[in-house]
Amino acid sequence: MRAFFVFISLLTLCWVPCTSAQELPALGADRTKVSVSGLSSGGFMAVQYSVAWSSEVMGVGIVAGGLYNCGSVFRAAGAKPFCMDKAWSPARSWEAATGFARDRVIDPVANIARQRIYLFSGTKDLVVAPAVMRSLRAFYGLAGVPEPALRYVDGVPASHAFVSASIVGPDCGDTTPTFIVSCLYEGAPYDQPYAILNHIYGLKARPPAVLSATPMPFDQRLYRGRPAMLADRGYVYVPASCRERGAACAVHVVFHGCLQSADTLNSDILYARLGYNGWADGNRIIMLYPQVDKSTLIEGNPLGCWDWWGYSEPFGFQLRHGFQIDAVRRMVARLEQQP
């Protein structure tokens, strides 16, 4: 009987750490080498985050995203949000950014000119119109991003999806529940994670045959308030070399699209198999995969999108203090802390 109670006690002690995600590690990451990317709502979020915290972001990868400050509760209320099928004015977007910067609720917009920008619009994307991505390209032109720093890809026959070279199928133009496809481009599999990370960082090494680590869940409740509507868990991939003291690795944040969170898909396909982690492992980049889950229709996010139109807060969602932007920024800051 005594042995039984000892077993139960040990089981109780193990229950919380064994079933709960842990805190993000403090790794002393390099503050000057933070970048972001995302698909769809995650693409809009990557734009918002990189404009709001432009002094802290060196590069951005946007796959089927859109202009800063384009979304609003009213524009997103229809069957298809305004900013996904019409070319909103890049001048109005830039005017909004400069106004917010004058009010000191986002970083000075002059910082955007030093960022490295990757933009992707699939020719078979029926969700976010190519004209929307062309407007975003014009926005970065107004921001003063030099031509060599801006890579615009619009010739791949992809649907509304991330394009992976490490996942075989579905076909490039297919609509899939994972929003991840495989594409041939110029005679070779198109590797979008490589294209994004290489444009931002200039990758030096290929992925190792065996990765040095596995993705780790972490507790997002430590970084959110209820209005942020984040999932309980996010995921982080930390190459073994980035756990060494003084490693000062880069950090890349990936924002998933609508209906693409790990819990919604019940899959590790985005944070473990899309292809980012291999390139990160060989090039000393910490990969952060924050997560937003579906909510009720009344709560405003039934598709599990990142907030680019105001469902978590009607005003301020696109600013530094926006609930989701602030939560992710605190996650990055945790990775930057010295161990």
Steps between C-alpha positions, in 0.01 A plus 500: 500500500785738587658432160167584336484842668863568406409421138200733512714776654760466226229498236355819647839667502558399139155599376551876467841500332424192289175630355560876503715698260801662661621858499698628204874472571717807549768454234673834455381528139637782284264801517627625164404182314124468555275438201143387430296328231145378451225376272164672445385641836852415614633702208292799608627443855862487383447839333335645812766371737791611282355849456403545865843376622704601195801590714521136614427314174764455230297304247148394400354219287138547390312224320158620379470774760410864465542865591556643845186643664275382217279281715216617721197341658281653233713402201537143625129452567410384150531155344845595376691772687559817304878487530528153347336562163552869428814706459470746787712813467863450606518878546221483762676213671828694509318810624351298787841360593666842499215643709527224760877554509451871565271406787775265627272197513719318247874530429631768260416394144850588380606161639298315234743607226775283649289183513539217250161415345379180331154509336321202343177479303401167343349522153217265606423673829122555507495639856735801497501673163834570328406870494512502881860380500592751231364772727717368782801515270416865430475564877857384547602721211350798684690387810826527309597132497774476233432271204771241584346456848149433363435162340161465331399153379181474294571228243441182700165329417414457868164512673444687827770317695856474627718322245715220643777297339513255790133391487398301193157606362234630474553644155598863469165646397281283723298640789596296807384488864857556619567796266837344413584388145792378291598689184751467220644834395769545236546122491553442872287468816435847637624525859322799652649475853845506338403789271378708794784426741767529231372837383498633855816343642709368211517134603843341511426133582264234374270308738675214682403141420365469856370805683667581830172561687123458487229768527397574858159618623498805727235660715354804321280582800808665654502758221135580435205667658158355424427756227799375298311174434819298453508122532630351823804361320747631248807323361869580478785330319842556658803357318745336739764761413264776617495358854871563541594799714579802284346347186302820425280329240250675276122470559240445229127513581251315278136609511265225375196571286130462585397140576870412520584491871640175637186427701266579210690268264579251779841479336863604535525567127561875532740517794687174439482404130450809283874541449608798709665296776758329280631828363485652849697208647791545263505880529450572872144633484243446777154437351197632690150379404236690703146365472144635481209256528142526377250678723124526482332718239391735780863541609581591142761246388332175388778426248794541737654798318756748628336833576548736206152656509417556868321198646711506818481879532328738256771765534869439560539144369758627245705700754790407729263457795255286300418189700639246253794710382604566861467132595726385216749775567526381862564146375786629286633705792504184713718324241731802504548488876837375622484150654 
